[in-house]
Amino acid sequence: MMAENSSSPNPVSDMEGHTSTLKRKYDEEDEDSCPRKLQLTEERHSQKVASHYNTLQECGLEERNKSRILHMRNFNNWLKSILIGEILEQVRQERRDVCVLDLGCGKGGDLLKWRKGHISRLVCADIAAVSVEQCQQRYNDMKRKCHPNERIFSAEFITADCTKELLSDKLKDAEMKFDVCSCQFVYHYSFESHEQADTMLRNACERLRPGGFFIGTTPDAYELVKRLELSDSNSFGNEVYSVTFQKKGEYPLFGCQYDFNLEGVVNVPEFLVYFPLFEEMAKKYNMRLVYKKTFYEFFQEKIKNEQNKLLMQRMSALEQYPADDRSKLASENPEEYEHAKGKSECADVRLPLGTLSKSEWEATSIYLVFVFEKMS
Ligand SMILES: C[S@@+](CC[C@H](N)C(=O)[O-])C[C@H]1O[C@@H](n2cnc3c(N)ncnc32)[C@H](O)[C@@H]1O
């Protein structure tokens, strides 16, 4: 049985008279004291992660536009765009040639952001070989199609389990230094054991220049446990997502596994990332936490900026409420939009509004944004 959960308020933004938004082109075993068994379990998890992402189909634009969670995906993408854009801007104040490590790059969902940020060099790494191939293909296509005058960044692609293998051993240039490491929706896979979380951190931070940044997005352990404790079972969620823990009441620092299911697709096991521990572990690599916000806090902060707001409209990151003749709400259930209805009835509100359905918001508000800086 799924429980109602208490997430932060649903985002509602005025759309400043834009009645239409431009659609963007665009197994588990208990932890055991037997080291051999533990190692086997870890190997199985790694294989599962790789094969899960390798077999995920790349769906076309048309298919994606039909998704129940289209706006949530766009919202997440908007958030990453802002985070990446702001960090690159900061780095570029000090350096002209910017080198980036995209740790857990997937199929290259952030390539356009790197292009837009005018970086010089990109290293993409992921455990899933098929994803890395697709990422490389996407990069090659982008390069081929770009304007002859545009200088596209050079790129290198590495298939590796970044919780177990050192990227330094695989880089073409062993001396390479990065200005930014971006780890989007990935770091939680490493919290299976201390060793794995540490190796992932080492990969993220050891080749960062002083003043460089380690940025990312990851589920907020506090939010996950809060929702679990409010549930009357080991699960919670709604019509778009569900999270299932193996146990309630015991949350080990490493290997605290849960299954995340989004839009009916059973995902691979993830592990709770207890942020104060993450922050402490990062000190080993001379990293200082400079920014940490929940997605809601991040939204509230960034939406105040007109450029960010415009980008949100262009990326169709919030859906239009109420819908007009040309649009349709993601859910037909009015309860999904009670928050927006309430706001739309206020006297001083300009319509239409931009929002996310309640279920999508509950799914995305599990996450947080972090930025660490490398100290000299
Ligand atoms: C949710 S996807 C995010 C992809 C991309 N960062 C993005 O934001 O679009 C998680 C990615 O992490 C990768 N991943 C998971 N465990 C990993 C590991 N141990 N080493 C490297 N990549 C890993 C998966 O293969 C997958 O591509």
The ligand as an SDF file (V2000), in Angstrom:
LIG
                    3D

 27 29  0  0  0  0  0  0  0  0999 V2000
   19.9380    8.1850  -14.1690 C   0  0  0  0  0  0  0  0  0  0  0  0
   21.2390    7.9220  -15.2830 S   0  0  0  0  0  0  0  0  0  0  0  0
   21.8610    9.5670  -15.4690 C   0  0  0  0  0  0  0  0  0  0  0  0
   22.5940    9.7870  -16.7590 C   0  0  0  0  0  0  0  0  0  0  0  0
   23.1130   11.2220  -16.9690 C   0  0  0  0  0  0  0  0  0  0  0  0
   24.0480   11.6200  -15.9460 N   0  0  0  0  0  0  0  0  0  0  0  0
   21.9650   12.1910  -17.0240 C   0  0  0  0  0  0  0  0  0  0  0  0
   21.7910   13.0150  -16.1240 O   0  0  0  0  0  0  0  0  0  0  0  0
   21.2460   12.1440  -18.0220 O   0  0  0  0  0  0  0  0  0  0  0  0
   22.4260    7.1470  -14.2410 C   0  0  0  0  0  0  0  0  0  0  0  0
   23.7150    6.7790  -15.0000 C   0  0  0  0  0  0  0  0  0  0  0  0
   24.6940    6.3640  -14.0450 O   0  0  0  0  0  0  0  0  0  0  0  0
   25.4330    5.3130  -14.6320 C   0  0  0  0  0  0  0  0  0  0  0  0
   26.0990    4.5360  -13.5710 N   0  0  0  0  0  0  0  0  0  0  0  0
   25.5190    3.8360  -12.5540 C   0  0  0  0  0  0  0  0  0  0  0  0
   26.4640    3.2110  -11.8120 N   0  0  0  0  0  0  0  0  0  0  0  0
   27.6590    3.5440  -12.3590 C   0  0  0  0  0  0  0  0  0  0  0  0
   29.0030    3.1990  -12.0450 C   0  0  0  0  0  0  0  0  0  0  0  0
   29.2900    2.3620  -11.0310 N   0  0  0  0  0  0  0  0  0  0  0  0
   30.0070    3.7020  -12.8080 N   0  0  0  0  0  0  0  0  0  0  0  0
   29.7060    4.5310  -13.8550 C   0  0  0  0  0  0  0  0  0  0  0  0
   28.4550    4.8760  -14.2050 N   0  0  0  0  0  0  0  0  0  0  0  0
   27.4430    4.4050  -13.4710 C   0  0  0  0  0  0  0  0  0  0  0  0
   24.3460    4.5010  -15.3620 C   0  0  0  0  0  0  0  0  0  0  0  0
   24.8950    3.6140  -16.3240 O   0  0  0  0  0  0  0  0  0  0  0  0
   23.5090    5.6260  -15.9780 C   0  0  0  0  0  0  0  0  0  0  0  0
   23.9710    6.0050  -17.2310 O   0  0  0  0  0  0  0  0  0  0  0  0
  1  2  1  0
  2  3  1  0
  2 10  1  0
  3  4  1  0
  4  5  1  0
  5  6  1  0
  5  7  1  0
  7  8  2  0
  7  9  1  0
 10 11  1  0
 11 12  1  0
 11 26  1  0
 12 13  1  0
 13 14  1  0
 13 24  1  0
 14 15  1  0
 14 23  1  0
 15 16  2  0
 16 17  1  0
 17 18  1  0
 17 23  2  0
 18 19  1  0
 18 20  2  0
 20 21  1  0
 21 22  2  0
 22 23  1  0
 24 25  1  0
 24 26  1  0
 26 27  1  0
M  CHG  2   2   1   9  -1
M  END
$$$$
